[in-house]
């Protein structure tokens, strides 16, 4: 029997509040800095209440009219590039993983397990390990500074393939037999039965892969040299110049706040599906 101890409840709530403050305080400071002038931010002490430059700073970064020592490319364009890249990466990973898992589970062909383990072994090969040969291939195909160059090398996912394979193996064989009796072919069985059954897993993986695609830094840093193809994460880095030049930290913080919005919205809007996809055990 679980005892209801008041001091334990208070302690657990205090720990939760401390955790929320640790996460929320940097975000709050970033927002406050994005509403002041660059001169006000570097003052000691820094203002802790919102300033009067909110609309001016955010309009400046979205339109690219802010003047600073670093890049002044429009953040609206950067966010569009990041959105397209994240959607293509997440959608491509899910589509390819679904088809790969479907082939591995429901088709009998020579070296089937060899191909499965070949895919599984790639979990030990992150982007950093294969980044130079991948860059050489992309450069030879003239895909630098393009959406294809930003997304295609990151589409394959051994993790998603493994998860879908494990789920497909739990689907009762009676469903396969019923579909075969009804005259359904392999692709119709895949489209009408397996994909709907996998909807919660697809939603959970979409959230994870969208954030993964949105936060990509190293690969876009290599394949983009044109400001029109900068993702927003790279844009933040390009806005900060080296040397003794005065940084427009108010514009950098405004860009950082805008960069946090789409992933946060995706998590909040799909939170129910995300949690259900991770913990749901119904088959």
NORKA-V697130 format. One line per field, one symbol per residue. psi: psi as a letter, one per 30 degrees, with the letter a starting at -180 (. if undefined). burial: b if it has 24 or more other C-alpha atoms within 12 Angstrom, else e. A space follows every 50 residues. Layout:
psi: ???
burial: ???
This chain:
psi: kkkjkeeeeeeeeeeeeeeeeeefeeeeeeeeffglleeeeflklkkglk aggeeeeeeeeefgfkjlfakgkkfeeeeeeeeeeeeeeeeeeeeeeeee eeeeefkjlkgeeeeefeeefffgilefegeeeeeeeeefghgkhleeef eefgekjeeeeeeeeeeeffkkfeeeeeeeefgkleeeeeefeeeefgee eeeeeeeeeeeeeegkeeefeefkfkffgkleeeeeeffjlaagkkkife eeeeeeeeffeeeeeeeeegeeeeeefefkgk.
burial: eeeeeeeeeeeeeeeeeeeeeeeeeeeebbbbbbbbbbebbeeeeebeee eebbeebbebbbebebbbebbbbbbbbbbbbbbbbbbbbbbbbbbbbbbb bbbbbbeeeeeeeeebeebbeeeeeeeeeeeeebbeebeeeebbbbbbbb bbbbbbbbbbbbbbbebbeebeeeebeeeeeeeeeeeebbeebbbebbbb bbbbbbbbbbbbbbbbbbbbbbbbeebbbbbbbbbbbbbbeeeeeebbbb bbbbbbbbbbebbeebbeebeebbeebbeeeee
